[in-house]
């Protein structure tokens, strides 16, 4: 007499498989929105124009009437 076993489907998940829950997706999206919003708010905090710099004593290049002036400060010491 031989006993026969009936196969049952295992309900165990394979090792290493992870499911992404909707809650986890919501948390990641909310964190991204907060980070981007914070960076935008930090970028808009100082809306004051910069001060004028007298460039008459320094060598210059380009149009003196340019809308943007770059001043380079460097220390070669």
MOWO-V380061 format. One record per pair of residues at least 24 apart in sequence whose ideal C-beta (glycine too) atoms are under 6 Angstrom apart, sorted by sequence separation. I is the first residue (numbers start at 1). J is the second residue. D is the distance in Angstrom with one decimal. If there is no record, write none. Layout:
I&J&D + I&J&D
This chain:
none
